Amino acid sequence: MRKTVRSLLISPLTQVCFLAALPLTFHWIPMSLRWPVRLLAAVLVVWLVLSLALSIVRIARSKPIQLVFAGVLAMLLYAALELCFFFVERLVIAKDATFLSANALSLSEMNHNSIRAFIDDEVPFYRFDADTGWSLRPNSDFHDFYHSNAQGFRGPANHRYTEHAPPEKTRAIALGDSFTFGSEVRDAHAWPARAQEADPDLELINGGVPGYGLTQSFVRYQKLKSQFQTDYVIVGYMTENIRRTLNVYRPFIKGGVTGFPFAKPFSRLDDSGELEIVPPLLPDKESYERLLENSRTILSDMAAKDYYYSLDRLSSAVLPSVRVLRYLWNQERIKENILDLFSVNKTLREMWIDHSYTKDSYPLRTVCELLTRFVEEVKMSGAKPLIGIFPTRRDIARFNEEGIDPCQTLRDYLDANGYDYIAVLDVINEHYKGREIPLKEVYLKFHFDEEINDLIGRNIAEWIAADRAAEKRGDASAEVRKRGLE
């Protein structure tokens, strides 16, 4: 019995299974045991490599014929392994539709149906927009949970905003994605509504649109600034927006399947470092008709212009094993576990899983240039800009573990240029008085719950009130206004 157990423990197959299981389970290993596990994994890898090399040398010296036989056997085993991966691939496709559409330049059935409904103007709550890709459908609702008014802003259908704010009111407009829109909570609990509730002298227009990136918010502001006079413009920036800013076609960064399988404006830097805003590559409904007819050619052309997409993704891999392993690598939790297992340094971690918030990276430089242009245009229109930085679940999880803001490089840029901003991560951290932030209390599924929306709304209202008071005193201190709490 002991001999059987010992042989199982030292068998190569057992060791390989142990190493393969680590990326799936490392996250649950207590911190005190992680370094011993890393050391054991390193020893096993070295042991397996040396054992294989010694076996080959031994067979080659004593029995050359057996080496040939072993080579043929290895090839047959490898073919069997690829066959196993092929069946695993079929199971993955059956369970996760993103595998097929993310790995092939073709449309999933879900995306095909969404685009057809988009062309036929049958998408509930959203409609085609030639400038931004999509926008809220006026006078619409989504399961009586979200509502839009006649001007396409979130809120009661019977409320219209005039060109000028009502007398004695300060007007602000918030632009951004689902974190600005207030996804997963009702209209009255989204933070723009809570800010307006907190300050009766404030009128805050909720111009957030789910799925938007920073480029889309900027393009939308250019359309709205001549229609509505505002005193403040709040630029909502969720940290994953660094990818959306450069993204050409939303499925390229959303695993293929998304509620918005549409083209969008994107930002890029030319050879001289100048910012360029590129309109959607599918500018009209006729373009989408062509996409349905010839998806591979059109998506290939679009993919070549997308920073985060390359044509050698999973579809270009001939072997099922490569396609499945790349799919697993693209699962963020597994990727994080692998980086933790090998104690990968912070710079490589940021490059691989943190949306390129490395200093002087191309995505970060593009976002900074776009924010600068956004701020300048807001100021030229006579309003004051405020940037709201919204953290994702992963950001707060890393903050709990490491005590740093993953997008600190962006904040350094804003500080260096004197731009006013509210880092919602700091607001939440202060709310929990520096103790570990409970993710289950802060987020519903992907977005903030009602309490955190209320907290953000009150901070925004306090910031604007503090800024108005500072203006009356003639005090333009950005440091006072940035916190909005003094």
Secondary structure, DSSP 8 states (H G I E B T S, - for coil): -HHHHHHHHH-HHHHHHHHHHHHHHGGGS-HHHHHHHHHHHHHHHHHHHHHHHHHHHHHHHH-HHHHHHHHHHHHHHHHHHHHHHHHHHHHHHHH-THHHHHHSSS--HHHHHHHHHHHTT--TTEEEETTTEEEE-TT-EETTTEEB-TTS-BS-TT----SS--TT-EEEEEEESHHHHTTTS-GGGSHHHHHHHH-TTEEEEEEE-TT--HHHHHHHHHHHTTT---SEEEEEEETTHHHHHH-SBGGGGTTT--S---B--EEEE-TTS-EEEE--SS-SHHHHHHHHHSHHHHHHHHHTT-TT--TTSGGG--SHHHHHHHHHHTSHHHHHHHHHHTT--HHHHHHHHSTT-STT-HHHHHHHHHHHHHHHHHHHTT-EEEEEEE--HHHHHHHHHHSS-TTHHHHHHHHHTT--EEEHHHHHHHHTTTS---HHHHBSSSSB-HHHHHHHHHHHHHHHHHHHHHHHHT---HHHHHH---
